[in-house]
Amino acid sequence: MIDNLSLALTHGLMLLAAFLLLRRPDLDREDAAPPERKKKRSGWGKRGA
């Protein structure tokens, strides 16, 4: 009983997440993506520091 309940619950939550993600209006628009940011290098590993 618990196995079936846990399987149904987890699969139901995954279906809900997929449904909500597929319903997003910005899914099919490329202009809705945020611009890419350049990664800043950290100070770790610098020579002579």
Secondary structure as the mmCIF struct_conf table of DSSP 4:
data_model
#
loop_
_struct_conf.conf_type_id
_struct_conf.id
_struct_conf.beg_label_comp_id
_struct_conf.beg_label_asym_id
_struct_conf.beg_label_seq_id
_struct_conf.end_label_comp_id
_struct_conf.end_label_asym_id
_struct_conf.end_label_seq_id
HELX_RH_AL_P HELX_RH_AL_P1 ILE A 2 LEU A 22
TURN_TY1_P TURN_TY1_P1 ARG A 23 ARG A 23
HELX_RH_3T_P HELX_RH_3T_P1 PRO A 25 LEU A 27
BEND BEND1 ASP A 28 ASP A 28
BEND BEND2 GLU A 30 GLU A 30
TURN_TY1_P TURN_TY1_P2 ASP A 31 ALA A 32
BEND BEND3 ALA A 33 ALA A 33
HELX_LH_PP_P HELX_LH_PP_P1 PRO A 34 SER A 42
BEND BEND4 GLY A 43 GLY A 43
TURN_TY1_P TURN_TY1_P3 TRP A 44 GLY A 45
TURN_TY1_P TURN_TY1_P4 ARG A 47 GLY A 48
#
